[in-house]
């Protein structure tokens, strides 16, 4: 086991063409809740978003509600590159390279922040706000914007 509870499984990664985290790396806290960012060995400097676990409310963003027992690469919307991620229970959030916030999953109390308030959002949608950082719990979301980056 690598630090942070991550397992390096090169055979799985080889089969999937997946990014493999070095055994010495530690994952961000969001990884323990089912979301991680990993650098692609095919494109150094390019990060990809991987999610796994419970998907009852579409929080894995793959367009389904099927649970994932192994990491799935999240397909970003066309022209979008996610650079930061946070997981809050059954809802996930990402900030793209322009600072735009995206969210998907459960929206029973408005935590997607898009005013549409569907119960479940199966794919990432933009909330129309620009942030530098985002943090969330199961039902609350806080964002920070620093004009200096």
Secondary structure as UniProt FT lines:
FT   HELIX           3..5
FT   HELIX           10..16
FT   TURN            23..24
FT   HELIX           29..32
FT   TURN            33..34
FT   STRAND          35..39
FT   TURN            44..45
FT   STRAND          47..53
FT   TURN            56..57
FT   TURN            59..60
FT   STRAND          68..73
FT   TURN            78..79
FT   STRAND          82..88
FT   TURN            89..90
FT   STRAND          91..96
FT   TURN            97..98
FT   STRAND          100..106
FT   TURN            108..109
FT   TURN            111..112
FT   STRAND          120..130
FT   STRAND          133..136
FT   STRAND          141..144
FT   TURN            147..148
//
